[in-house]
Amino acid sequence: MIRARRTRIVATLGPASRGIEKVTALALAGADVFRLNFSHGTHEDHAAALDCVRRAEGAVDRPLGVLADLQGPKLRLGVFKDGSIAIRPGAKLVLDLDSKTPGDESRVSLPHPELFKAMTAGSLLLLDDGKVRLRVHNVGAGRAEVEVVQGDKLSDRKGVALPGAVIPVDALTPKDREDLEFALHAGVDWVALSFVQKPEDMALLKSLVARRAACLAKIEKPAALERLPEILDLCDGVMVARGDLGVELEPEEVPAAQKQILRCARERGVPAIVATQMLESMITSATPTRAEASDVANAVYEGADALMLSAETASGQFPLEAVGIMNRIAERVERDPRWPELMSAEHDVFESDADILVAAAARAAEAGATGCLAVFSYSGHTARLVARERPLQATIALTPRLNIARQLALVWGLEPRVSAEMRDLEAMTQEAVTIAVRLGLAKPDERVLVLLGFPLGTPGTANVLRLAHAPRG
């Protein structure tokens, strides 16, 4: 099964998409990677969902990726005596660490010492996804006096954000560590880390994962934008988490942040997902709004590797329709005559031998008699370098490792397939041509460009480009 688009689709699994029939239908409709959201559900739920994805692979005859999305720290207000209080701009309130005493109109618990360490006089606290804003006037050890800037109601356990500050909290909570070990043991292909603020957060995740899966950073904190290149240098993938990012950034800043992340990721050959509210109205509607369709299309025009559906497929009423319309929008954008110009506009020049050879392969593939590119990639690195060039010809990513093929299902334009493990250049060339013909990507006598590294099986050593031709029937 070959996709008619290069942009990939990530679908979140949940109550609305459980069972082998539904997962298979989503894959047939266009889902390439399935997300397990560890903020919800039990380990048993996720194990069953992962099993469905693995069984669906056979039905669609292509590798399907599985992404485990860790919950991360949740900073929340305490509880109120009556469940909520009425507030108004100008009202004064005290925040403290006393979680045993329910709150009232004068005070409430904020059971996170790390927040008091990070806030200063003048800091702005955002609660309930930014619906309530509090200005800090005085702060001490475990106590802060604040004034209401915006809002009319405050209720139990609302989320708290402190924009512009690096909060001294571990990105991996005890729950995350338990979920991580479960996910790795179950055999997921990607692990996404929430609440990334600095490179050290990703370094910790990578040390724990120990190459058992690919590691992805969710950029949802403004602090991460300030050190984005350093963070991406430690990533296998990145997610533009626009929901959480939009809480701490002003609305007009989010599109610019999205572009910044996508550009920086492409420079490094790091696959990037655009996520949150892409087709949110389809949770309850069979069709999206025109604004949502434009949002999806713009992400494709920007060259995102993948687009993600969250509640639309996890708990919405129309999961299959949501994947279907996202698939149709991406296909339509990629038929736009001006779309190729936009893909090549972000092209950069790199200096390593592998970079130069990959760029040459992508340019050579533009010749009219070329059917496709075929890249042998043991670790997936060379395949991601090819995708960074955004070649418009079909690109087969061949690897002897099934887990790498599944990871590459997330990457722009790649058709990952598992190949036999070979050590002979002629045999590898013949294997590439055979697979290209079988998939219908090379017609008789068309050229197949084969890219590989030698010594064979050594990650990141692309140094051989061979020209072969499909047989004449």
N, C-alpha and C positions, 0 to 999 in steps of 0.2 A: 504494500500500500504506500503510494508516493503522495506527499502533500503537494497541493497546487499553490503553495505559498511558502515563503521563507521564514516569516515571523511565526513564532511558536505560541502555543496556548497552554496555560497552566490552569487546571480546574481543581477547586477545593472540594474534597469529599466530606459528606456529612449525612444527616438524616434523609435529605432529599435525593441522595445519590448512592445509596447503599445497595449492594447486591451485584453479582456478576453481570446480569443483564443490563443494568443501568450504567455500570462502569464501561462495559463494552460499547454501549450506544454512545456514550460521551466520547470515547476514543474514535469511533467511526465518524462522529460529527466533527471531530477536529482536535480534541484534547491530546496533547503530546506528553504532558507531565501532570501528575496528580499530587496535590498538596494535602498532607495530613496536619491539621491544625491542633497542636497540643495544648492550646488554651481551652479546648473542649474535648469531651469524650474520654473514654477509658483506654488503657492499653489493649484491652480485648477488642474494642471498637476499631482501633487503628490496625491491629493485626489482621482483623477480618477484611478491612478495606485494602490493605496492602496485598493480601492474598487474591482479592478480586482483580487488582491491577495486573498481577503476574499471570493470572489465568486469561485476562483479556488480551494480553500480548499475542497469544496464539491466534485469536480471532482476527486481529487487525494485521498480523504478519509484519510487525515493526516493533523495535524496542520502545518501551514506555518508561519514563522516569518517575520516581517517587521522591517527593521533597517533604522532610519532616521539619515543621516550623515550630521552634521552641517558643514557649510563652514569654520568657524573660521576666524581669522584676515588674511588679505592679504596685505603684505608689498610690495609696488610697487614704482618703479621710476616714475618721472613725465614725461612730454612730451617734444619733441624737435621741434624746429621751422620747420624743414623739415621732421619730422617723425622719423629720425634716424641720427646717425653720424658714420663716419668711425673712428676706433681707432686702436692703435697698442701698443704692449708692450713698456713700458717706457713713454708713454704719460701721461701728468698730467691733472687732472680734479678736479673741485670743486663741492661739493654737498652741497646744502643749502635748506632752508625751503620756498623759494620764489616760490610758485606754480603758481603765476600769470604770471611770465615771462617764455616763452618757452626756453628750453635749446639749447645749441650750442656746439661747440667743446671745449669750455673752462669751462662750468658749466651746471648743470642741477638740477632740484628740486628733493629732496628726502623728501616728505611731511610726515615724521614720526618722531616727536621729540624724541620718545622713542628709536629709533635706535641710535641717536646721544648720548643719555645718556648711552647706553650700549657699544658703540665702544670706543676703546682706540688706541693710536698710536701703530701701528703694527698689528691691527686687519685686518682680511681678509674679504672682502665683496664678496658674490657670487651672480651674476645676471644671469637671463635667464637660470635657472636650472643648474648653474655652468659653462655655456659656456663662461661667462665673469667673470674675477677675478680682484678685485681692492684691493690694499694694502693701508691702512690708514697711512698717515705720520703725520698729525696734525689734531686735532679735538677740537672744542670749542662749545659754545652754538649755536646749530643750523647750524654749518658749519664744513665741513671736507675737507681737501686736500688729494687727493688720487692719486695713480699711477696705471696705467693699467699693470697687470701682465700677463693676457691672454685674448685674444679676438680680433676680427677685426671689429665688428659692434655692436652698441648699439641702440636700438629703443625704442619707447614709451612704458611706463607702464610695463616694465619687472619686474618680481618678484625679491625681494632682500632677501638674507639670511645672517645672521651673525653667523657663526658657533662658538661653544664654549662659547656662551654668553647666559645668561638668560635675555630675552628682557622684560622690564617692561610694558607689554601690557596684557589686559584682554583676556583670552581665549574665552570668550563669547562677541561677538560684539552686538550692537543693533539689527542688522539683525538676528543674531543667536538667540537672545531672542525672537524675533517675530516668527521665524521659529520653535523654541522649543515649544512655546505655541500652535501654530497651530498643530504641530505633536502630542503633547500629547492629545489635544482635539480630533484629528482625531483617536487616538487609536493605535499608533505605539507600537511595543513591545520592541524595543531597541533604544537608542539614543547614537550616537557616537560623541565624542568631539574632535575637531581638535586642534592643536597647544598646546597640553598639555606639560607643562614644569616642573610642580611641583605638589605635592599632593593637594595643595589648589585649583588648577584648577578643579580637580575632586570633591572635597568637595563642591565647589560652584554649580557644575552641579547637584550633588545628592540632595542638599538642594532645588533646583528649581524643580527638577523632582518629589521629594516627593513620591517615590515608585510607581509612575504612569507608569513607564517603567524601564527596566534594563539599566544601564549606562556603556558605553564602552569607554575606552581611546584609542585614536589613537597615537601610539608612532612614531612620525615623527621628533622629535627634539632630538639631542644628550643630551641636558640637562635633558631630561626625563629618559634617561638610567642611569644617575648618581643617580637618586632617585627612580629607578624602583620598588623596594619592597614596599616603602611607597605608591607609586601611585597605585600599584596593590591591596594593602590592602583596597583601597577605590573603587575598580572596581568590576563590575559584569562580565566584559569581556574586552578584549584588542585586538588591531589590530596592526600587524607589517606593518606599512605604508611605504613600501620600497622605493616608489618614492620620497617622500619628505625627508625621512631619508637619502636616497642616494645622495641628493644634498649637505648635510653638512658633510657627512662621505665619506672617500675615498672608492672606489669600493670594495677593499679587506676587508673593515671593516663591510660591510653590512651583509654578511652571518654569521659572528660571532655575530653581534647584534641580528639577527633573532634567532639564537640558544639561546642566553641569555634570550630573551623575552619569548620564548616558555618554557624553563626550569623553569624560575621563575614563570610563569603563572601556569604551571602544579603543582608545589609545593603547590600552594594556591587553586587549584581547580577552577581556573579562565579560562573560555574558550577563546582560542586564534585564531584569524583569520590571515592568511598570505595573503597579498594583493599586488597588483600592478604588471603589466606586466607579469602576469603568462602565458597568451596565447595571447600576444599582436599582434602577426602577424595575428591572426585570425580575426582581425578587417577587413582585406581585403583578407584573404586567407581562404579557406575551411578546411585547415589542418594546424597544428602547426609545428613549427620547432622542430627538435630533442632535441635541447637545452631546449626549453620551456617544452617539455614533461618530460625531466629529472628534471627540476625545480619543476614542479608540483609533480612528484613522490618523490623527496627529502623532500618536505614539509610533505607529507604523512608519509614517513619513520621517520621524526622527531616527529610525533605525534601531528601535528597541529589539532585543533578541526575542523577548516573550512578553505576553500580556496575561494578567492574572485575573481570574474570577474567584470571588470569595463566597459571600453569602448567596450570590446568584446561583451557584451550583451546590453549595453545602446545605442550605435550608430554604432556598427559594421555591416558588411554585413552578418555574419553567427552566430547569437546569439544562435540558437538551436544547431548547430554543436559544438560551443564552450563548452556549458554545457555538451553535449553528450560525447565529448572526455575527458573532465575533469573527468566525472563520470567513464568512462572506465579506465582511468589511475589509479584512486584511487582504483577501484575494483581489478585491476591487482596487484597493490602493496600489497593489503591486502590478496592476495592469495599466496604471496611469503612465502615459508616455514620459512624463517628467520625473517619475519616481527614480529611475536609474541615475539621473543627474544628482539627486539628493544623496543617494547611497555613495557615490564617488566623491561628493563634495567634502566628506570628512576624512578623505584619504591622507595618511601621514607617511613620511619617509623614515624608515628605520635602518639601523646600521649592521645588525648581526647577520651572519651568513644565512641562517634560517629565515630571517625576515625578508632578505633580498630574494631568496629562492621562492618563497611563498608568494611574494608580490609579482615575481616574474611569471609564476604559474597562473595566477589570476588574470594577468594581462594576456598571456598566451591563450587562455581559454576563450577569449573574446573572438577568436578566429571563427569564421562561419562554419567551417567543417568540423568543429569540435562538438562532440556530443555531451561530454561531462568531464568533471574533475574527479579523481579518485585519490584519496589521501589515506595512507596507512599510518595509524597513530596508536602507539602502545599505551600512552598515558592520557591521551586526549589533547595534549598541549599543541601539537602541530595542527590538528583539526581546528582548534580554536583560533590559531593564527590565520588559517585560511579564511575562516568565517569573518575575521576582522577586516579582511580585504573586501568583503561584501561582493563576491563574484556572482554574476547574474545567471551563470550556467549552473545546472544541478551539480551538487558536490556530494559524493559518497564518502562517508567516513568509515573506514574499515579498521576493525580492531579485533584481536583474538579474545578480548576480555568483555564479557557480557555487561559487567557493571559499568565499564567505561562507555559502552554503546548507549546504555540507559542514561548516563550523565549527559552525553552529547545530544540527547533528544531535546534538551533545553536550548541548544545553541542555534543561532540564526542560520538558516539555509542548509544545514547539514542533514543528510539522509544516513543516519548511523546504521551499520549492519555488522554482525559478527562474522569474522572470516577465520579460516584455519590459520594456525600459527606456523609460519613458514620462515625459512632462512635463506631462500634462494630468490634472487632478483627476477629471474625469468618466471618462476612459479608465481611470484606475487603479481607480476604484470598480467599474467594470464588470468589469475584470480580476479583482478580488478576488471578486466574486460568481460569476463564471464558474468560477473555480478551486474555490471552496467547493462549488458544486453538483456539479462533476465529481468531486470527492473524496468526495461524499456527506455533507458536513458541514453543509449547509444544505438543508432541504427546502423545497418550494414555499411561498412567502409568509413564510418565516422571516426574521428580521432578521440581517443581517451587519453587524457593527461594523467599520469600516475606519479604521485609525489610520495616520497618515503625517506627514511633516515637510515644511514649505514654507519656503524654496525647496526644490524636489524635488532629491534626490541629495546634500543637505548632511547629513553625519553628525551625529547627536545633536540633531536639531531637531524632535522630535515636537510638533506644535502644531495638528494638524487631526484631529478625530474626526467621521466621517461615518456616517450610518445609511442602510443600503440594504436591499432585500428581494430574496430569491430569486424568480424569476418563477414564476407559477402553472402551469407546465406547458405 
